[in-house]
C-alpha cells in the first residue's frame, strides 16, 4: 500500500489487491493490473500508466504523458478526468465498456475513446 507514489523512472507493476492512493508519475511506467488506484497524476513526457484493474479510478489527470486503458477487456469506470497539452488519455479497448462518469476536461492533448477517433484539443 502506498499513500503517495512519486515515480520518476523505472517500472512498477501492481498485481495484487493493494492500494495506491495517489500516483504522481513524472517518468517510467506504472501498471495497475489489480487493486486500487484512486488518483493518477501524469506529469512528464515519459510518464505512462497502464490501467487494467476493475476498481473505479476516481481522478485521472494527464498533464503530460500517456494514460492507457485500452489493453483490458474489463468494464471499468473513471469518475473525473482531464487532459492537458502533451497528454493522452486512451480509453478505447474495442468494447466501449469504459465509462467516464463526467466528461473529460480538455485543456489540450488527445482523447482516444472510440475506434479510429482521436480528438485533438489545442
MORA-V611162 format. One record per pair of residues at least 12 apart in sequence whose C-alpha atoms are under 10 Angstrom apart, sorted by sequence separation. I is the first residue (numbers start at 1). J is the second residue. D is the distance in whole Angstrom. If there is no record, write none. Layout:
i=I j=J d=D
i=I j=J d=D
This chain:
i=20 j=32 d=9
i=108 j=120 d=7
i=109 j=121 d=5
i=110 j=122 d=9
i=1 j=14 d=10
i=19 j=32 d=10
i=49 j=62 d=10
i=78 j=91 d=10
i=106 j=119 d=10
i=107 j=120 d=10
i=108 j=121 d=4
i=109 j=122 d=7
i=18 j=32 d=10
i=22 j=36 d=10
i=23 j=37 d=8
i=37 j=51 d=9
i=48 j=62 d=10
i=106 j=120 d=9
i=107 j=121 d=7
i=108 j=122 d=5
i=4 j=19 d=10
i=5 j=20 d=7
i=19 j=34 d=9
i=20 j=35 d=8
i=21 j=36 d=8
i=22 j=37 d=7
i=23 j=38 d=8
i=24 j=39 d=8
i=25 j=40 d=8
i=26 j=41 d=8
i=27 j=42 d=8
i=47 j=62 d=9
i=76 j=91 d=10
i=89 j=104 d=9
i=98 j=113 d=9
i=106 j=121 d=7
i=107 j=122 d=7
i=1 j=17 d=9
i=2 j=18 d=8
i=3 j=19 d=8
i=4 j=20 d=7
i=5 j=21 d=8
i=6 j=22 d=9
i=7 j=23 d=7
i=8 j=24 d=9
i=9 j=25 d=8
i=11 j=27 d=9
i=12 j=28 d=8
i=13 j=29 d=8
i=14 j=30 d=8
i=15 j=31 d=8
i=16 j=32 d=9
i=17 j=33 d=9
i=18 j=34 d=8
i=19 j=35 d=6
i=20 j=36 d=6
i=21 j=37 d=6
i=22 j=38 d=6
i=23 j=39 d=6
i=24 j=40 d=6
i=25 j=41 d=6
i=26 j=42 d=6
i=27 j=43 d=8
i=28 j=44 d=9
i=37 j=53 d=8
i=47 j=63 d=10
i=48 j=64 d=9
i=49 j=65 d=8
i=50 j=66 d=8
i=51 j=67 d=8
i=52 j=68 d=9
i=53 j=69 d=9
i=67 j=83 d=10
i=106 j=122 d=9
i=1 j=18 d=5
i=2 j=19 d=6
i=3 j=20 d=6
i=4 j=21 d=6
i=5 j=22 d=6
i=6 j=23 d=6
i=7 j=24 d=6
i=8 j=25 d=6
i=9 j=26 d=7
i=10 j=27 d=7
i=11 j=28 d=6
i=12 j=29 d=6
i=13 j=30 d=6
i=14 j=31 d=6
i=15 j=32 d=7
i=16 j=33 d=8
i=17 j=34 d=6
i=18 j=35 d=5
i=19 j=36 d=5
i=20 j=37 d=5
i=21 j=38 d=5
i=22 j=39 d=5
i=23 j=40 d=5
i=24 j=41 d=5
i=25 j=42 d=5
i=26 j=43 d=5
i=27 j=44 d=6
i=28 j=45 d=10
i=29 j=46 d=8
i=30 j=47 d=8
i=31 j=48 d=8
i=32 j=49 d=7
i=33 j=50 d=8
i=34 j=51 d=9
i=35 j=52 d=10
i=36 j=53 d=7
i=38 j=55 d=9
i=40 j=57 d=8
i=47 j=64 d=7
i=48 j=65 d=6
i=49 j=66 d=7
i=50 j=67 d=6
i=51 j=68 d=6
i=52 j=69 d=6
i=66 j=83 d=10
i=96 j=113 d=8
i=1 j=19 d=5
i=2 j=20 d=5
i=3 j=21 d=5
i=4 j=22 d=5
i=5 j=23 d=5
i=6 j=24 d=5
i=7 j=25 d=5
i=8 j=26 d=5
i=9 j=27 d=5
i=10 j=28 d=5
i=11 j=29 d=5
i=12 j=30 d=5
i=13 j=31 d=5
i=14 j=32 d=5
i=15 j=33 d=5
i=16 j=34 d=5
i=17 j=35 d=4
i=18 j=36 d=6
i=19 j=37 d=6
i=20 j=38 d=7
i=21 j=39 d=6
i=22 j=40 d=6
i=23 j=41 d=6
i=24 j=42 d=6
i=25 j=43 d=6
i=26 j=44 d=4
i=27 j=45 d=7
i=28 j=46 d=6
i=29 j=47 d=6
i=30 j=48 d=6
i=31 j=49 d=6
i=32 j=50 d=6
i=33 j=51 d=6
i=34 j=52 d=7
i=35 j=53 d=6
i=36 j=54 d=8
i=37 j=55 d=8
i=38 j=56 d=8
i=39 j=57 d=7
i=40 j=58 d=9
i=41 j=59 d=8
i=42 j=60 d=8
i=43 j=61 d=9
i=44 j=62 d=9
i=45 j=63 d=9
i=46 j=64 d=8
i=47 j=65 d=5
i=48 j=66 d=5
i=49 j=67 d=5
i=50 j=68 d=5
i=51 j=69 d=5
i=52 j=70 d=8
i=54 j=72 d=9
i=60 j=78 d=7
i=65 j=83 d=10
i=75 j=93 d=10
i=96 j=114 d=7
i=1 j=20 d=6
i=2 j=21 d=6
i=3 j=22 d=6
i=4 j=23 d=6
i=5 j=24 d=6
i=6 j=25 d=6
i=7 j=26 d=6
i=8 j=27 d=5
i=9 j=28 d=4
i=10 j=29 d=6
i=11 j=30 d=6
i=12 j=31 d=6
i=13 j=32 d=6
i=14 j=33 d=6
i=15 j=34 d=5
i=16 j=35 d=6
i=17 j=36 d=7
i=18 j=37 d=9
i=19 j=38 d=8
i=20 j=39 d=8
i=21 j=40 d=9
i=22 j=41 d=8
i=23 j=42 d=8
i=24 j=43 d=7
i=25 j=44 d=7
i=26 j=45 d=8
i=27 j=46 d=5
i=28 j=47 d=5
i=29 j=48 d=5
i=30 j=49 d=5
i=31 j=50 d=5
i=32 j=51 d=5
i=33 j=52 d=5
i=34 j=53 d=4
i=35 j=54 d=8
i=36 j=55 d=6
i=37 j=56 d=8
i=38 j=57 d=5
i=39 j=58 d=6
i=40 j=59 d=6
i=41 j=60 d=6
i=42 j=61 d=6
i=43 j=62 d=7
i=44 j=63 d=7
i=45 j=64 d=5
i=46 j=65 d=6
i=47 j=66 d=6
i=48 j=67 d=6
i=49 j=68 d=6
i=50 j=69 d=6
i=51 j=70 d=8
i=52 j=71 d=7
i=53 j=72 d=8
i=54 j=73 d=10
i=56 j=75 d=10
i=57 j=76 d=8
i=58 j=77 d=8
i=59 j=78 d=7
i=60 j=79 d=8
i=61 j=80 d=8
i=62 j=81 d=8
i=63 j=82 d=8
i=64 j=83 d=8
i=65 j=84 d=9
i=70 j=89 d=10
i=71 j=90 d=10
i=72 j=91 d=10
i=73 j=92 d=10
i=74 j=93 d=9
i=81 j=100 d=8
i=87 j=106 d=10
i=92 j=111 d=9
i=93 j=112 d=10
i=94 j=113 d=9
i=95 j=114 d=9
i=96 j=115 d=9
i=1 j=21 d=8
i=2 j=22 d=8
i=3 j=23 d=8
i=4 j=24 d=7
i=5 j=25 d=8
i=6 j=26 d=8
i=7 j=27 d=6
i=8 j=28 d=6
i=9 j=29 d=7
i=10 j=30 d=9
i=11 j=31 d=8
i=12 j=32 d=8
i=13 j=33 d=7
i=14 j=34 d=6
i=15 j=35 d=7
i=16 j=36 d=9
i=20 j=40 d=9
i=24 j=44 d=10
i=25 j=45 d=10
i=26 j=46 d=7
i=27 j=47 d=4
i=28 j=48 d=6
i=29 j=49 d=6
i=30 j=50 d=6
i=31 j=51 d=6
i=32 j=52 d=6
i=33 j=53 d=5
i=34 j=54 d=7
i=35 j=55 d=7
i=36 j=56 d=8
i=37 j=57 d=6
i=38 j=58 d=5
i=39 j=59 d=5
i=40 j=60 d=5
i=41 j=61 d=5
i=42 j=62 d=5
i=43 j=63 d=5
i=44 j=64 d=5
i=45 j=65 d=5
i=46 j=66 d=8
i=47 j=67 d=8
i=48 j=68 d=7
i=49 j=69 d=8
i=50 j=70 d=8
i=51 j=71 d=8
i=52 j=72 d=5
i=54 j=74 d=6
i=55 j=75 d=9
i=56 j=76 d=6
i=57 j=77 d=6
i=58 j=78 d=6
i=59 j=79 d=6
i=60 j=80 d=6
i=61 j=81 d=6
i=62 j=82 d=6
i=63 j=83 d=6
i=64 j=84 d=7
i=65 j=85 d=10
i=66 j=86 d=9
i=67 j=87 d=8
i=68 j=88 d=8
i=69 j=89 d=8
i=70 j=90 d=6
i=71 j=91 d=9
i=72 j=92 d=10
i=73 j=93 d=6
i=75 j=95 d=9
i=77 j=97 d=9
i=78 j=98 d=8
i=79 j=99 d=8
i=80 j=100 d=7
i=81 j=101 d=9
i=82 j=102 d=10
i=87 j=107 d=9
i=88 j=108 d=9
i=89 j=109 d=8
i=90 j=110 d=8
i=91 j=111 d=8
i=92 j=112 d=6
i=93 j=113 d=8
i=94 j=114 d=8
i=95 j=115 d=10
i=2 j=23 d=9
i=6 j=27 d=9
i=7 j=28 d=7
i=8 j=29 d=9
i=9 j=30 d=10
i=13 j=34 d=9
i=14 j=35 d=7
i=25 j=46 d=9
i=26 j=47 d=5
i=27 j=48 d=7
i=28 j=49 d=9
i=29 j=50 d=7
i=30 j=51 d=8
i=31 j=52 d=8
i=32 j=53 d=6
i=33 j=54 d=9
i=34 j=55 d=8
i=35 j=56 d=10
i=36 j=57 d=8
i=37 j=58 d=8
i=38 j=59 d=6
i=39 j=60 d=6
i=40 j=61 d=6
i=41 j=62 d=6
i=42 j=63 d=6
i=43 j=64 d=5
i=44 j=65 d=5
i=45 j=66 d=8
i=50 j=71 d=8
i=51 j=72 d=8
i=52 j=73 d=8
i=53 j=74 d=8
i=54 j=75 d=7
i=55 j=76 d=7
i=56 j=77 d=5
i=57 j=78 d=5
i=58 j=79 d=5
i=59 j=80 d=5
i=60 j=81 d=5
i=61 j=82 d=5
i=62 j=83 d=5
i=63 j=84 d=5
i=64 j=85 d=7
i=65 j=86 d=7
i=66 j=87 d=6
i=67 j=88 d=6
i=68 j=89 d=6
i=69 j=90 d=6
i=70 j=91 d=5
i=71 j=92 d=9
i=72 j=93 d=7
i=73 j=94 d=8
i=74 j=95 d=9
i=75 j=96 d=9
i=76 j=97 d=7
i=77 j=98 d=6
i=78 j=99 d=6
i=79 j=100 d=6
i=80 j=101 d=7
i=81 j=102 d=8
i=82 j=103 d=9
i=83 j=104 d=7
i=84 j=105 d=9
i=85 j=106 d=9
i=86 j=107 d=10
i=87 j=108 d=8
i=88 j=109 d=6
i=89 j=110 d=6
i=90 j=111 d=6
i=91 j=112 d=6
i=92 j=113 d=4
i=93 j=114 d=8
i=94 j=115 d=7
i=7 j=29 d=8
i=14 j=36 d=9
i=25 j=47 d=6
i=26 j=48 d=8
i=27 j=49 d=10
i=31 j=53 d=9
i=32 j=54 d=10
i=36 j=58 d=10
i=37 j=59 d=9
i=38 j=60 d=9
i=39 j=61 d=8
i=40 j=62 d=8
i=41 j=63 d=7
i=42 j=64 d=6
i=43 j=65 d=6
i=44 j=66 d=9
i=50 j=72 d=9
i=52 j=74 d=7
i=53 j=75 d=9
i=54 j=76 d=5
i=55 j=77 d=8
i=56 j=78 d=6
i=57 j=79 d=6
i=58 j=80 d=6
i=59 j=81 d=6
i=60 j=82 d=6
i=61 j=83 d=6
i=62 j=84 d=6
i=63 j=85 d=7
i=64 j=86 d=5
i=65 j=87 d=5
i=66 j=88 d=5
i=67 j=89 d=5
i=68 j=90 d=5
i=69 j=91 d=5
i=70 j=92 d=5
i=71 j=93 d=6
i=72 j=94 d=9
i=73 j=95 d=7
i=75 j=97 d=5
i=76 j=98 d=5
i=77 j=99 d=5
i=78 j=100 d=5
i=79 j=101 d=5
i=80 j=102 d=6
i=81 j=103 d=7
i=82 j=104 d=5
i=83 j=105 d=6
i=84 j=106 d=6
i=85 j=107 d=6
i=86 j=108 d=7
i=87 j=109 d=5
i=88 j=110 d=5
i=89 j=111 d=5
i=90 j=112 d=5
i=91 j=113 d=5
i=92 j=114 d=5
i=93 j=115 d=9
i=7 j=30 d=8
i=14 j=37 d=9
i=24 j=47 d=9
i=25 j=48 d=7
i=37 j=60 d=10
i=41 j=64 d=9
i=42 j=65 d=6
i=43 j=66 d=10
i=52 j=75 d=9
i=53 j=76 d=8
i=54 j=77 d=8
i=55 j=78 d=9
i=56 j=79 d=7
i=57 j=80 d=8
i=58 j=81 d=8
i=59 j=82 d=8
i=60 j=83 d=8
i=61 j=84 d=8
i=62 j=85 d=9
i=63 j=86 d=7
i=64 j=87 d=4
i=65 j=88 d=6
i=66 j=89 d=6
i=67 j=90 d=6
i=68 j=91 d=7
i=69 j=92 d=7
i=70 j=93 d=4
i=71 j=94 d=9
i=72 j=95 d=10
i=73 j=96 d=9
i=74 j=97 d=7
i=75 j=98 d=6
i=76 j=99 d=6
i=77 j=100 d=6
i=78 j=101 d=6
i=79 j=102 d=6
i=80 j=103 d=8
i=81 j=104 d=5
i=82 j=105 d=4
i=83 j=106 d=5
i=84 j=107 d=5
i=85 j=108 d=4
i=86 j=109 d=5
i=87 j=110 d=6
i=88 j=111 d=6
i=89 j=112 d=6
i=90 j=113 d=6
i=91 j=114 d=8
i=92 j=115 d=7
i=25 j=49 d=8
i=41 j=65 d=9
i=42 j=66 d=7
i=52 j=76 d=8
i=53 j=77 d=10
i=57 j=81 d=9
i=62 j=86 d=8
i=63 j=87 d=6
i=64 j=88 d=7
i=65 j=89 d=9
i=66 j=90 d=8
i=67 j=91 d=8
i=68 j=92 d=9
i=69 j=93 d=7
i=70 j=94 d=8
i=73 j=97 d=8
i=74 j=98 d=8
i=75 j=99 d=8
i=76 j=100 d=9
i=77 j=101 d=7
i=78 j=102 d=8
i=79 j=103 d=9
i=80 j=104 d=7
i=81 j=105 d=6
i=82 j=106 d=6
i=83 j=107 d=6
i=84 j=108 d=4
i=85 j=109 d=4
i=86 j=110 d=8
i=87 j=111 d=9
i=88 j=112 d=8
i=89 j=113 d=8
i=90 j=114 d=9
i=92 j=116 d=9
i=5 j=30 d=10
i=42 j=67 d=8
i=51 j=76 d=10
i=62 j=87 d=5
i=63 j=88 d=9
i=68 j=93 d=9
i=70 j=95 d=10
i=73 j=98 d=9
i=78 j=103 d=10
i=79 j=104 d=9
i=80 j=105 d=8
i=81 j=106 d=9
i=82 j=107 d=7
i=83 j=108 d=6
i=84 j=109 d=5
i=85 j=110 d=8
i=92 j=117 d=9
i=23 j=49 d=9
i=41 j=67 d=9
i=61 j=87 d=9
i=62 j=88 d=7
i=70 j=96 d=10
i=72 j=98 d=10
i=78 j=104 d=10
i=82 j=108 d=9
i=83 j=109 d=6
i=84 j=110 d=8
i=92 j=118 d=10
i=40 j=67 d=9
i=61 j=88 d=10
i=62 j=89 d=7
i=82 j=109 d=9
i=83 j=110 d=7
i=61 j=89 d=9
i=70 j=98 d=9
i=83 j=111 d=8
i=90 j=118 d=9
i=60 j=89 d=9
i=69 j=98 d=8
i=82 j=111 d=9
i=89 j=118 d=10
i=88 j=118 d=10
i=88 j=119 d=10
i=88 j=120 d=9
i=1 j=35 d=10
i=1 j=36 d=9
i=2 j=37 d=10
i=3 j=38 d=10
i=4 j=39 d=9
i=5 j=40 d=10
i=6 j=41 d=10
i=7 j=42 d=10
i=8 j=43 d=10
i=85 j=120 d=9
i=7 j=43 d=10
i=8 j=44 d=9
i=13 j=49 d=10
i=17 j=53 d=10
i=29 j=65 d=10
i=85 j=121 d=8
i=9 j=46 d=8
i=10 j=47 d=10
i=11 j=48 d=10
i=12 j=49 d=10
i=13 j=50 d=9
i=14 j=51 d=10
i=16 j=53 d=10
i=21 j=58 d=10
i=22 j=59 d=9
i=23 j=60 d=10
i=24 j=61 d=10
i=25 j=62 d=10
i=26 j=63 d=10
i=27 j=64 d=10
i=28 j=65 d=10
i=29 j=66 d=9
i=30 j=67 d=10
i=31 j=68 d=10
i=32 j=69 d=10
i=84 j=121 d=8
i=85 j=122 d=7
i=8 j=46 d=9
i=9 j=47 d=8
i=11 j=49 d=10
i=15 j=53 d=9
i=17 j=55 d=10
i=26 j=64 d=8
i=27 j=65 d=8
i=29 j=67 d=10
i=83 j=121 d=9
i=84 j=122 d=9
i=8 j=47 d=8
i=14 j=53 d=9
i=25 j=64 d=10
i=26 j=65 d=8
i=33 j=72 d=9
i=39 j=78 d=10
i=48 j=87 d=10
i=7 j=47 d=9
i=25 j=65 d=9
i=38 j=78 d=10
i=47 j=87 d=9
i=48 j=88 d=10
i=49 j=89 d=10
i=50 j=90 d=10
i=51 j=91 d=10
i=38 j=79 d=10
i=39 j=80 d=9
i=40 j=81 d=9
i=41 j=82 d=10
i=42 j=83 d=9
i=43 j=84 d=10
i=45 j=86 d=7
i=39 j=81 d=10
i=44 j=86 d=9
i=45 j=87 d=8
i=58 j=100 d=10
i=70 j=112 d=9
i=43 j=86 d=9
i=44 j=87 d=9
i=56 j=99 d=10
i=57 j=100 d=10
i=58 j=101 d=9
i=61 j=104 d=10
i=66 j=109 d=10
i=70 j=113 d=9
i=43 j=87 d=9
i=54 j=98 d=10
i=56 j=100 d=10
i=60 j=104 d=9
i=61 j=105 d=9
i=62 j=106 d=10
i=63 j=107 d=9
i=65 j=109 d=10
i=66 j=110 d=9
i=67 j=111 d=10
i=68 j=112 d=10
i=69 j=113 d=10
i=42 j=87 d=8
i=62 j=107 d=10
i=63 j=108 d=9
i=64 j=109 d=8
i=42 j=88 d=10
i=63 j=109 d=8
i=62 j=109 d=9
i=62 j=110 d=10
